[in-house]
Amino acid sequence: MFSKYKKAPAAPAQPVPGDIAPEAIRAPQTTVAKAQDPAADRERRRKERLSEIKLELHRELLEVLNLAALDRASESELRTEIGLIATEALQSRNIALNREDRIKLNDELYDEVTGLGPLETLLKDDSVNDILVNGPRQVFIERAGKLELSNVTFRDERHLLRIIDKIVSAVGRRVDESNPYVDARLADGSRFNAMVPPIAVDGSLVSIRKFKKDKLGIDDLVKFGAFTDEMAAYLQAAVATRLNVIVSGGTGSGKTTTLNALSSFIDNAERILTIEDTAELQLQQTHVGRMESRPPNVEGKGEVSPRDCLKNALRMRPDRIIVGETRGEEVIDMLQAMNTGHDGSMTTIHANSARDAISRLENMIAMAGIEMPIKAVRSQIASAVNLIVQASRLQDGSRRMVSITEITGMEGDVISLQEIFRYQRVGLTPDNKIIGHFTATGVRSNFSERFKQWGYNLPTQIYEPTKMEMH
């Protein structure tokens, strides 16, 4: 019926050494020790049999299908074609499967041919935030901030490497023994990182940070308890009045999500340039220019670093510059941009507190090879950065904006900070959920007059501390 997707007939293939005979699939020759749980043992053997069948059929599909024609095929046509070929192959091997196993087998074969194999199911699951692969037999997922072991596995290391190569080759990158790690972006924007043997000792390591199709706004974050309405009102005034903001936090604490949400307060008339290693920001403004850095090619040439992007961005008349993450020598250009007419710029850095964020900036300047007295470095930071928003993933998996801190200037050789809002932890519930509340510190914003001049008259009550009512 769908012969246009099949290759031209060839001479009958001879049995390939190592092919699995039908009787071997139906009755494995290896002796399995008697399991303590017969039902679990039957389920394990059923999964092994399905895995062997899928491997054989996938190899047959690659031989039979005209892969060049697949781009023109609709999903329904291709699924039908794969189902017909699979049915023929099963009948030729005298293998009978129940309806549920047959549907599952066809779905997995479709994912192997057109997608990312076992990972496709997890990528389609909206409740999964992160996918972490520790070799072919261990695939962990993160749901609601908690890690759990999934029932997804790869056939073997070769199967896992084939999927990795499929991902990185699609974006013009490579990963092998000479270049054993890679950063890439999936077609849907998800961030992908892989490290392969021999650097990865027990099998290839893969991490996928899934791209959120629905951007979380400020209202969503308030609803989820990431911060309060009062904090949102303060942040709106801070971003709209063009304060320079750093979002600080650890891995997976929600820095990029917070940066995305804060960007919603930028006026639609402003020209914004974004610079990222992997494009994740989802700005909704009209005038946005997006840049993505690039690693060197096979010959070690062609690299475009974040600093290169930032230097070029300064020549493109931006009103604001947003750097997805500052982690190296581009910190110099970022601070200079903040100090020279690009007010309202934003970036993220890895740090555990506002004071740590200052230290990280100092260290990055030192690592960039800039020899400046420490007081001059701190003076540059104090004049460039106005606000540090600290995001954190707490031990129960929840993400909170645990601190909003203003930089008020210098006192001697020390940068002065004042905390405006914080998350106050009180205790733990029996099921290890954190009990706490957001509160103002009682300190009035150093930028209150600036807010008023720009038309943001925040009520003084938002700076008053609140107490948690215990029930």
N, C-alpha and C positions, 0 to 999 in steps of 0.2 A: 504493500500500500504506500509506504513512504520510501520507495527505493531510491529517491533522489538523495537521501541521507546515507545511503550505503555505498561502500567502495565498489569498484568494478570487481566482478568475480575473479578469483585467482585459483591456482591449482590447490587441491585439497592439502591442508596443512598436515604435516606429519606430527605425531605425538612429540611434545617437547619434554625432554628429561626434567623431571621435577613436577610435571603436571599431576594433579590429584585425580585419581580414578574415581568414578562414581561410587563404586562399592567402598572405596576408602572414606568417601564423605559420609556414606550411610553408616558405615561401621568402622570407626577408627581402629587401626591395628595396635596402637599403644595401649598397654594395660593400665587402667586407671584404678588407683587404690580405692577401696570402698569408702565412700564418704559417710560421715556421721549423719548428715542430713540428705536423704535421697532426693527430695524435691530440689534442693539447692544444687545438687550434683547434676540432676537432669537439666536444670536451667543453664548451668555452666556449659554442659556438653552441647545443648541446643544453640547457645550463642557462638561456641567455637565452630559448630557446623555451618551456621549462617555466615560467619566470617570467612570460612574457607570457600563457600559457594560464591560469596560476593567477590572475593579476590579473583576467582576463576572467570566469573562473568564480566568483571571489569576489564580483564585482559582481553577477553573476547570482543567486548564492545569497542575497545581501542583499535582492534584489528578490522572490525566490520564497518564501523561508522565512518562516514566521510566527514572528518572534523572540520574541513574547510567550509562545508555547507551549513554547519551548526549555527553560525552567526545569523543566517537568514531564517532559521527555523523558529517557530513560535514555541512557547513552553509546552502547550498542550500537544503539539505535533511531536515534539521531542520525547515527551513522557510516554506517548503512545508507542512511538518507535522503539524506545528502550524496553517498554513492557513486552512488545512482540518478540524482540530479540531474546530477552530473558526467558520468556515462555518456551521458545524453541530450544534454547540451550538446556533448560531444565528437563524438557521432555526427552532430548537426546541423551541425557545422563540418567534418565529414569528416576528423577528426584521429584518427590511430591511435597509441596509446602501448603500449610493451611492459608486461608485468605489473609489473616493478619500478618503472617511472616512474609507473604508474597508482596503485600502493599509496602511493608517496611523495606524489603529488599529493593523494590523498584525505586522508592524514594532515595535510598542510600546510593544506588547506582546513578541516579540523576545528579545527586550532589557530587559524586566522584567525577562525573564527566564534565559538568558545567560549573561546579562550585568548589568549595574547600573541604570536601569529604566529610569526616565526622564533625568538623567544626561548624558546619552549616546550621545544624539544629540549634547550637548554642548561640550563634550569631542572630538567628531569627527570634530567639527568646528575649523579649523586652525586659524581663525581670533580672537578666544577667548583666552585670556591669563590667566585670573583668573575666577574662579567660586566661588561665595560667597552666601551661603544659610543662610537666617535668618528665620528659621522656615519653615513649609511646604508650605506656600503661597507666600514667597518672595525669588526669586532666582535672584541675581544680577550677571552680567558678566562685565568683563573689556575688551574693545576693543580699541586699539591704545591709551592706557593710560587713557581712560575715562570709568567711571562706568555707566551702564545702567540697568534698570529692564527688565529681559527677560519675555517671556510669558510661561515659564516652571514652573509648580507647582507640588507638591506631593499631593496625595489624602488626607492624614492626617499625623499626627505626627507618627503614627505607621508605615506608609509606609516609611517615611523618616528614622526612626530608623532601619527598616529592611535593607535598602540600606547601612546605616552606618555599621551595624553589618556584612553585606556581605563583605564589604571592609576590615574591621579590622581583621575579622576571617581568611581571606585569607592569611594574613601575621603573623598569630599566636599571635595577640593581642586582647584585649577586651576593651569594654567600657560599663559601667553601672553606677548605682547610687554610688557604692563604688569607682569606678574609672571613673569619669565623663568626662575625656578628654583624647585624644589619638593623637599621630603622627603616620602616616603610609605612605606607598608608594604604588601607584597604579601599575598595571602590566606594564604600559607603562613608569613608572618612575616618574609620576607626584606626587608632594608633597601634602599630604592630612592631614588636621587637623580637629578634630571634638570635640565639647563640647555638652553634653546632659543635659536635666533636671535632678535634680532640679537646677543645677548651671546655665544652660541656661534657663532664666525665661520664654521667650515667644516661646519656641520651640528650637529644636536642632540647633546649629550653625556649619556650615561646611565651610571650605575654601580649595580650590584646586588650587595650582599653577601648571599650565600645563607644562609638559615636552616638550621642543622643540625637535622635531625629527631632524630638520636640524640645526646643530650648527652654530651660527653666528660667523664668523671670523672677523678679524680686518678690512678687506676690506668692509665687510657688514656694520660694525658699522660706518666706515668713510662715506660710501654711505648714510646711514640713518641720518648723521649729528650728531652722538654722540661725535665725535672729528675730528680732521683734520689729513691730511697726515703728517704734521710736528710733531704733537704729537705722531702719530703712529711710526714714525722713532725714536723718542726719547725713547718711551716705548720699542721698539724692542731692542735698545741698552741696556737699563736698565735691561731687563729680561735676555738677552743673556749674559751680563757680570756679572750675578748672584748677582744683588742687591736684598735685602730683601724688599718685597713690601707688603703694606697693602692697600686693597681696602675698602674704607669707604663709608657709605651712609645709607639712611633710607630704610624702608621696600618698596620693589617694585621699587627701584631705578636702578636696573640692576647690582648689585654687582656680583652675580654669573655669569651672562653673560659676564661681563668685565673680571672676573677671568679666565673664559674659554678661552676668546679671547687672553688674555696675555699668557696663557700657550702654545699657538701655537708657541711662540718664543723660547721655550725650545728645546735644541738639542735632537735629537732622541736617542743619545747614553747614555743619563743620566737616572739613576734609580729614579723614582718618586713614592712617597707614598702619597695617598690622604686619608684624615680623614674627615668624614661628619656625621651629624645626620641622614640625608636622602640623599642618593647618587644621586647627580644631575650633578656633573662635568662630562664632556665628553672629556677627554683628548685623543688625537690622537697618542701619542707616543707609541713606541713598549713596553717599559719597565715600566709599570704602575701597582702598587699594590694598590687596593682600599679597604678601611676599612669603616665600618659603625657602629656607636655606637648602643647600645641596652638598652632599659629601663628595669626595674625590672619586673619579672613575677608576677603571682597572689600572690605568697607567699612573694613577696618583695625581691626575690633573683635573681641572675643571671644578674645584671646590668653590662654593660660594658660602661663606660663613655668615652667621647672624650679624657680625660686625660689618661685613661688606654691605649687607642689606641695609643696615642702620645708617651707614655713611651715605649711601645713595638716597635713602629716604629723606635725609636732611636737605637734599637738593630738589625735592619734589613738592615743596610748599605745603607741608602738612600743618593742620591746626593741632592735631594730637597724634602721638605715636604710641602704639600699643605693642609691646614686646611680649610674646607668649611666655617666655621664661628667660631670665637673665642668669647665666651660669658661668660666664667667662669674661674675656677681655672687652666684650661689647658693653660692659658696665660703664666704661669711661665715656663712650659716646652717648649712652642712655642718660647719664647724669648731666652731661653737657647740653643735651637736648632739653632736658627739664629746666636747665638754668638759662637757656638762651632763646626764650620766646615760644617754646612748645609746651606751655602750661597745660595741665590736664592730662599729661601722659601717664600711662599705667604699665605695670609689668608684674610678674610673679617671681619669687625666689624661694628656695628651700631653706627654711629656718624654723626653729621651735618656739620662738617668741619675738617680740618686737626688738628687744635688745640684741638677740641673736641675729636678727635680720641686719642690723647695723654692722655687727661684726663680720657677717658674710660679705657685705658690700666692701668693707675695708680689706678683707682677705682677697676678694676678686681683683680689686685695684692693685694690690701688691703682686698677685700672680700675673697680672698683665705686664709687669715689668716697669711700671711707672714709679720712679723714685721721687716721692714727695714726703715732706714731714707729716707725721701722723695728724698734727693739728690742722694742716692744710687739707688733708684728705677728709677729716671729719667736718671741717667747715664747708667743703664742697657738698658733702652728703646732706648736712643740715639745711643748706640753702636750696638744695634741689628737691628733697623729699618732704612732703607735708604730712602724709598720713600712712600708717601701716595697719593693714587689716589682717589679723591673724586667724587663719582657718585651721581646724583640727579635726581629725577623726578620733573619736573617743573609744574607750575599750569595749563598749557595747555595740560598736559599728556605726553609731550616729555621727553625723558631721555637724559641727557648730562653728559659728564665728565667735571664737572665745575671747577676742579682745579687739578693740579699736583704739589705736594710740596715735596721738599727734606728736610731731617733732616741733618743738617750740624755739629751738636755737641752740646756742652754745653757752655753757657755764665753764669758763676756763678751757680745759682741754677735753671736756666731756660734752657729748650731745645730750640735750635735755629732752626728756620724753614726759608726756602726761597722758594717762589712760582715761578715756572718756566713757567707754562701756566695757563690761566684761561678763563672762559666763561664770557664775558662782556655783561650784559643785557642793552638794550637801551630803550625799551618801549614795548607797546602792540598794535597789530592791532585791528581794530574795532570788529573782531570776536574772540578777546581774545587769539590770537596766539602771543607768545613771540618773540620780535625782539631782536636779539643779534648776537654776533660773538665771535669766539675764537681768542685769541691773546697771544703772548708771553709777559712776563713782562719786558723783557730787561735784565734779570739776567742770566748770563752764568752758566751752570750746574757746580756744585761742583765736578761732576764725569767726567768731560770732558777728563782729562788725562787718567782715567781708560778706558773710551770708546776707546781712541786712541790705548792704549796698547793692547786691545782686537780686534783691526781692524775695529772699528766703527768710522770713521771720519765724524762726523756730521758737516754740513756747519754752519758757525756762523750766517747765515741769519735766521735760525729757531728760534733764541733767540731774534730777533728784533720784537718789538711791531708792530701790524697792526691796521689800522683804518678802520672802517666800512664805506663803501660808501653808502650814503643815496640817494635814487632816488625819 
